[in-house]
Amino acid sequence: MTVTRIPDGTRRSQFDQADPNTLPELFRRMALGSYLQGQAIQKRCQVGINATGTDQPVLSPYNLSTLVVLKLPPGGKASIVRRCTVRTAGVVVGEFAPQVYGVTPITRQVSVTPNGDIAFLGTDAVTDLDVIYIPERGDVVDIVLPVVPGTGICALPAWLTAKGVILLLECSVLEGVTMGPKVILVPTTAAPATGFVQLDVPKANVRFDTVVDAVTRVRLKFLVAPAEPLCGVLEAASDTV
């Protein structure tokens, strides 16, 4: 029995009816590369920790020094870890328990860090693992902004917040008392301690320590909502009659 899909005037329906002449433009509109990067990923790592040219867990200036992380691409940071199996480590092997976003993992746990990387406790010395995770799909914005002296508050411009900020990926102080990268924490309304940075809960401001760090200018990298969400692309009116 043949199932016939009746056109309903949407791009989703247009995909169902697509031929080789219309597929390239449909793929462009849905941002196929970003879509593929946003699907559930199985990452296999089988070379020693910190080995040159590999993607093994390493220390990160944007995450706690007690952790090692799988540094993921800016446009494909993690949202949820579904499963993690450690085959080789300095301490424990086997299934590691996935934690919710922002939880600092302890031994035999794996977690998504505040900036979207995948973290393990450094002393577990994980060197060979398989991890399945769902990426956080979005667009990447890199920007330099001022921080109001004495307040530790960097107000994000309206055009940026209008895009829908998802994650703060990187932060480096360009002008202030303590320069360089800052460790990113989960969003909260309180000011962080020295050496740390965090979005507020509405994700409209980035906050720094007001006394020791005394930040006045900073480079920030964000993951924001996709300019064209896939659901919007698929449900938009078809481009052909």
C-alpha positions as CSV (number, residue, x, y, z in Angstrom):
1,M,0.0,0.0,0.0
2,T,1.4,3.4,-1.0
3,V,1.1,6.3,1.5
4,T,0.5,9.6,-0.3
5,R,1.3,12.8,1.7
6,I,-1.1,15.6,0.7
7,P,0.6,19.0,0.3
8,D,-0.5,21.5,2.9
9,G,1.4,24.6,1.8
10,T,4.2,24.4,4.3
11,R,8.0,23.9,3.6
12,R,7.7,20.7,5.6
13,S,5.3,19.5,2.9
14,Q,7.6,20.9,0.3
15,F,10.4,18.7,1.7
16,D,8.1,15.7,1.4
17,Q,7.5,16.5,-2.3
18,A,11.0,17.7,-3.0
19,D,13.0,16.8,-6.2
20,P,16.7,17.4,-6.9
21,N,16.0,20.9,-8.2
22,T,14.4,22.2,-5.0
23,L,16.4,20.3,-2.4
24,P,19.5,22.6,-2.4
25,E,17.5,25.7,-1.6
26,L,15.5,23.9,1.1
27,F,18.7,22.6,2.7
28,R,20.1,26.2,2.7
29,R,17.0,27.6,4.4
30,M,17.0,24.9,7.1
31,A,20.8,25.5,7.6
32,L,21.5,21.8,7.1
33,G,25.1,21.9,8.6
34,S,23.8,23.5,11.8
35,Y,20.9,21.1,11.9
36,L,23.2,18.1,11.6
37,Q,25.5,19.4,14.3
38,G,22.4,19.8,16.6
39,Q,21.4,16.2,16.5
40,A,22.2,13.6,19.2
41,I,25.9,12.9,18.9
42,Q,28.0,9.9,19.8
43,K,31.5,11.0,20.6
44,R,34.2,8.3,20.7
45,C,37.5,9.2,22.4
46,Q,40.3,6.6,22.5
47,V,43.6,8.4,22.8
48,G,45.5,9.4,26.0
49,I,44.5,12.5,27.9
50,N,45.8,15.8,26.5
51,A,47.4,14.0,23.5
52,T,48.3,16.4,20.7
53,G,45.7,16.6,18.0
54,T,43.0,14.7,19.9
55,D,39.7,15.7,21.6
56,Q,40.5,14.2,25.0
57,P,39.3,15.8,28.3
58,V,41.5,18.8,29.2
59,L,41.7,21.7,31.6
60,S,39.7,24.7,30.4
61,P,40.2,28.3,31.5
62,Y,36.4,28.8,31.4
63,N,35.7,25.9,33.7
64,L,36.7,24.9,37.3
65,S,40.3,23.9,37.7
66,T,39.2,20.7,39.4
67,L,37.5,19.5,36.2
68,V,38.7,18.3,32.8
69,V,36.3,18.9,29.9
70,L,35.5,17.7,26.4
71,K,35.7,21.0,24.7
72,L,32.8,21.1,22.1
73,P,32.5,23.4,19.1
74,P,30.9,26.8,19.8
75,G,27.8,26.1,17.7
76,G,27.3,22.6,19.1
77,K,27.7,22.8,22.9
78,A,25.9,20.2,25.0
79,S,22.5,20.5,26.5
80,I,22.0,17.0,28.0
81,V,24.3,14.0,28.4
82,R,22.3,10.9,27.7
83,R,24.9,8.3,28.5
84,C,28.6,8.0,29.2
85,T,30.8,4.9,29.3
86,V,34.4,5.2,30.5
87,R,36.6,2.4,29.3
88,T,40.0,3.6,30.6
89,A,40.7,6.0,33.5
90,G,43.2,6.5,36.3
91,V,40.7,5.6,39.0
92,V,37.2,4.2,38.0
93,V,35.7,2.8,34.8
94,G,32.3,1.8,33.6
95,E,29.1,3.8,33.4
96,F,29.3,7.4,34.6
97,A,26.1,9.0,35.9
98,P,24.9,12.0,33.9
99,Q,24.0,15.1,36.0
100,V,21.8,18.0,35.2
101,Y,23.2,21.2,33.6
102,G,25.6,23.1,35.8
103,V,26.1,20.5,38.5
104,T,29.8,20.0,39.4
105,P,30.5,16.3,38.9
106,I,32.1,14.2,41.6
107,T,33.8,10.9,41.0
108,R,32.1,8.6,38.5
109,Q,29.8,11.4,37.3
110,V,29.6,13.4,34.0
111,S,28.0,16.8,33.6
112,V,27.3,19.7,31.2
113,T,29.3,22.7,32.4
114,P,27.8,26.2,32.5
115,N,29.4,27.0,29.2
116,G,28.1,23.8,27.5
117,D,31.2,21.6,27.6
118,I,31.2,18.0,29.0
119,A,33.0,17.7,32.3
120,F,34.6,15.0,34.5
121,L,36.3,15.2,37.9
122,G,40.0,15.7,37.1
123,T,41.1,13.1,39.6
124,D,39.1,10.4,37.8
125,A,41.7,10.8,35.0
126,V,39.3,9.8,32.2
127,T,41.3,8.8,29.1
128,D,39.0,6.6,27.0
129,L,35.2,7.1,26.8
130,D,32.1,7.1,24.8
131,V,29.5,9.8,25.4
132,I,26.1,10.4,23.8
133,Y,24.7,13.9,24.2
134,I,22.1,16.3,22.7
135,P,23.7,19.5,21.5
136,E,22.4,23.0,22.2
137,R,21.7,24.4,18.7
138,G,22.3,28.0,18.0
139,D,24.3,30.8,16.4
140,V,27.6,32.2,17.9
141,V,28.2,35.9,18.6
142,D,31.6,37.2,19.7
143,I,31.6,40.8,21.1
144,V,33.6,43.3,23.1
145,L,31.6,45.3,25.7
146,P,32.2,47.8,28.5
147,V,31.6,46.9,32.2
148,V,30.2,49.7,34.4
149,P,33.0,50.6,36.9
150,G,32.2,49.8,40.5
151,T,29.2,47.7,39.7
152,G,30.7,44.6,37.9
153,I,27.7,44.7,35.5
154,C,28.0,44.4,31.7
155,A,24.6,45.2,30.2
156,L,24.1,43.3,27.0
157,P,22.8,45.4,24.1
158,A,19.2,45.1,23.1
159,W,20.0,43.6,19.7
160,L,21.8,40.7,21.4
161,T,19.2,39.9,24.0
162,A,16.5,40.1,21.3
163,K,18.3,37.1,19.6
164,G,17.7,35.0,22.8
165,V,20.9,34.3,24.7
166,I,21.4,30.6,25.5
167,L,24.9,30.3,26.9
168,L,27.9,32.3,27.8
169,L,30.7,30.3,26.1
170,E,33.8,32.4,26.8
171,C,34.8,35.4,28.8
172,S,38.2,37.2,28.8
173,V,38.9,40.5,30.6
174,L,40.6,43.0,28.4
175,E,40.8,45.9,30.9
176,G,40.6,45.6,34.7
177,V,42.7,44.6,37.6
178,T,42.8,40.9,36.9
179,M,43.1,40.1,33.2
180,G,42.4,37.1,31.0
181,P,39.9,34.3,31.0
182,K,37.2,33.9,33.8
183,V,35.5,30.7,35.0
184,I,31.9,30.7,33.9
185,L,29.2,29.8,36.5
186,V,25.5,29.0,36.1
187,P,23.2,32.1,35.8
188,T,22.2,33.8,39.0
189,T,21.3,37.2,40.3
190,A,24.2,37.5,42.8
191,A,27.6,38.9,41.9
192,P,30.3,36.2,41.6
193,A,33.6,35.9,43.5
194,T,36.8,37.1,42.0
195,G,37.9,35.0,39.0
196,F,34.4,34.1,38.1
197,V,31.7,35.4,35.7
198,Q,28.0,34.6,35.1
199,L,24.9,35.7,33.3
200,D,22.0,36.9,35.4
201,V,18.8,34.8,35.3
202,P,17.1,36.9,32.6
203,K,20.3,36.6,30.5
204,A,20.4,40.3,30.0
205,N,23.6,41.1,32.0
206,V,27.0,39.5,32.6
207,R,28.2,40.0,36.2
208,F,31.8,40.2,37.6
209,D,33.3,40.7,41.0
210,T,33.2,44.3,41.9
211,V,36.3,44.7,44.1
212,V,39.2,42.5,43.2
213,D,38.6,42.0,39.4
214,A,37.4,45.6,38.8
215,V,36.6,44.8,35.2
216,T,36.0,47.7,32.7
217,R,36.2,46.0,29.3
218,V,35.6,42.4,28.3
219,R,35.4,40.0,25.3
220,L,32.4,37.7,25.4
221,K,31.3,34.8,23.3
222,F,27.6,33.7,23.4
223,L,25.4,31.0,21.9
224,V,22.1,32.6,20.9
225,A,18.9,31.1,19.5
226,P,19.2,30.3,15.8
227,A,18.2,33.1,13.4
228,E,15.9,30.7,11.7
229,P,14.6,28.0,14.1
230,L,14.0,24.7,12.2
231,C,10.4,24.5,13.4
232,G,9.8,28.0,11.9
233,V,11.4,27.0,8.6
234,L,9.4,23.8,8.2
235,E,6.0,25.4,9.1
236,A,6.6,28.5,6.9
237,A,4.6,28.9,3.7
238,S,6.0,26.8,0.8
239,D,8.1,28.6,-1.8
240,T,6.4,26.8,-4.6
241,V,2.9,26.4,-5.7
